[in-house]
């Protein structure tokens, strides 16, 4: 699936250092350690900077699936 969105209710509260981000999941109460690429993807999704064409890149599928499993994104 090429269309994704941030799960409603996620504020994407995070802190970054040394190429790593710690992100708080508002819905589950869990914290997740992400790399800069994953955080950048989440923030770009939140800000509407990525379209379906951008997300159709097969190289992104593992990252998108990982973020979906963390309940941070969902199919749009």
N, C-alpha and C positions, 0 to 999 in steps of 0.2 A: 504494500500500500504506500502511495507516495504523498498523501496528505496527512500531516500530523499537527497537533496543537498541544500546548501545555495543559495539563489537567486543571480544570477550574479549581481555584482555592490555593494554588501553589504561588507563594510569594517569591520563591527562588532566593531566599536569604542565604548568603554565602560569604565565605572568607577565603582569600587566596594567598598563597606564598609558595615560592620555589617551584612553580609549575603545577601545583596541586591546589584543588579547591575542596573545601568542606561545605556541603550544602544541606540545609535543613529541609526535610519533607514535612510541610505543614499538615498534610492529611494523615500520615502514619506516625509522625513524631520521631521518625528515624533520621539519622544523619548519614550522609553518603560522601565518600571520598571520590572525587572525579578528577580527571586530567583537564587541562585547559581547553582541549578540543571539545570535550563533552559539555563543559560549562558554556563555551562560546556558542555551541549549537543550541543549547537551551535558551540562552539570552537572545539569540537571533530569532528563534521561534517566537519567543515572548514578544519581541519588538516587531514582528511581522516582516522580517528582512529575508525570509526564505519562502520561496514558492514551491509548488509541487514538483516542478522541473528540477529545482536544486536538490530536493530530497529524494529524487528518483535515482540518484547516483548509487550503484550497487556497493560501492566502498563504504557508504554510510549505513547500510542495512544492519550490520552487527551493533554499531553504536546506537542506532534508533531502537533496536530490539532490547538492548541493555537498559536504556532509559525507560522504555515501556515496562519492563519487568520491575523497575524501581517505582512504578506508578507516578512518574514525573511527566510523561507524555501519553497521549492516546490518539488513535486514528481520528481524523477530523471528518 
